[in-house]
Amino acid sequence: MSKSIKNILKLALVFGIGFVFLYFVFEDVDWDLQLNKMRNAHLGWLSLGIGISVVSHWIRAYRANLLYKAIGYKVSNTNSFMAVLIGYMFNYFIPRAGEVSRCASLTKTSQLPIDKSLGTVVTERLVDLLMLVLVLASIFLLQFELIWNFISAYLPDLNKGLSLNQSVLFGIFVLLLIVLVVKRKQVLNMGPVQKIMTLLQGFKEGVLSIFKLEKPLLFIFLSVAIWVGYILMMYFCLFALESTAQLSFINCLTVFAIGTIGVVLPAPGAGAGTYHFFVTQALVLFGIAKADGLAYATLVHGSQMILLIVLGILASIYVMVQKRNMSSENQVKL
């Protein structure tokens, strides 16, 4: 089987899983009613919310440049932003592929080694995880009863699954640990392991870049600004529909907290289906009808998806042009 056919089959599988998720979310939906609700949406508020999310993406790119500079690489804000857009675009097609594609684009436009850029991505993810925990903890305290009632409805089934998975993973971990201890010298001298060790060295440099920052306070400020932007995006989008416009900012924080579960879960289409489910269920807590909640989730997710795919395509063209120009310059120098 050729490589191209394998890639096509992989994409087909990803899309197939995505369609399954969406089918269970939309199986009982009155499409005429849904389309009518979305057609009557206030595009001004929706555009404002989505525009704020794009600004958050630019801030992410600017923040990343602080890490690149810390490991000795100068990347323009434009190249960094284009890489972020490409990463978001790929996440809609292949779950978690955005990080690799983002780093690959930086290699083409800024000669930033992919192992080091991946290290900085891990640093960003750790910082974002910390910010997410702080945001969710604050929201959890503000709306404890509502969120706990929502979580407890699904907790029993989750606990059973986690218990089994943790046991299997622990057994595999112990077995691998025994093999590594007994055969450590042979393992370390293997060619593939040596290559991995070399890659890990660059990866480590990228991860440790946070300790070399020239402006740590600016990095913290930008990290906070990114998440404030995400929350404001959801808040202003609430005004796009008459049925959700009356919700308060505190209510929006709760919807954001629960909706984040759908984004974090490894689902195709950057949360297609899972995001819709959790946001809809969160809005139901505040008396919003399921049809209205689903219309809101579809508007937010769909508008972002369309915009980021379009911007990602344009960013990809930009990267290809930049790479071609750099190749031409190198040939002239030779």
C-alpha positions, 0 to 999 in steps of 0.5 A: 500500500502506497504512502499516499493511500495510507494518508488518505485512509488516515484522514478518512478515519479521522473525519469518520470519527468526527462525523460519528461525534456530530451525529450523536450531538445533532441526531434529534435536531430540528435543522430548520429551527437551528438554521433559522436561529443562526440566520437571525444571529447578530453578526456584529457581536459574533464578529467581535467575539471571534475577532478577540480570539484572533487577537489572542492567537497573535498574542500567543505568537508574540509570547512564543517569540520571547521563548525563541529569543531565550534560546538564541533564535530571532523569529519575526512576529509575522512568521510566528503568527503564521506558524500559530495559524497553520497549527490551529488549521491542522488541528481541525483535520488531525488531532494534536497535529498543530504543534508539529506543523507549527514547528515545521513552518518555523523551520522553513521560515526562520531556520528554527530547529524543530526539536528546539521549537517543540521544546518551547511548545511544551513550555507553552503548554505547561504554562497554559495548563497552569493558567487553565487550572487557575481559571477553572479553580476560580470559576469552580469556587464562584459557581461550585454547586452548578459545576459540581452537579454537572460533573457528578452526573458523569463522574461514576462512569468516568471513574470506572473507566479511569480505574481500569486504564490506570491499572493497565498503564501502571503494569506497562510502565513497571514492565518497561522500567524493569527492562530499562534497568536490566538492559540499560547499557545495551539500550543506551548504546542503540543507534535509534536511542542515540538519535533520540538522545540528541533530539531530547537535548534540543527539546530540553533546551526549548523547555528550559527556555522559560528560565532564560527569559529577558522579560518574565513579567511580560511573559506572565502578562501575555499568558494572562491576556491569552486566557482573558481573550478566550473568555471574552470571546465566549462572552461577547458571542453570547450576545449574538443570540437573543436566547443567550444574551441575558446571561451574566459574565459569571454565567459565561465563566461557568460555560467556559469552564465546562466547554473547556472539557470539550476542547481538551478531549482528544476529538477530531475537528478541534472538539467538533461534537465534544465542544458542542455537547459540553457547551450545550449542557452548560447552557442548559444549567442556566435555563437555556433550551437545548436547541438554543445552546446547540445553536450558540455552540455551533456558531462559536465553533463553526465560525472559528473553524471557517476563519482559522482554516481560511487564515491557515491556508493563507498562512501556508501560502505565505510560508511557501513563498517565504521558503522559495524566496529564502532558497532563491537568496541562498542560490544567489549567494552561492 
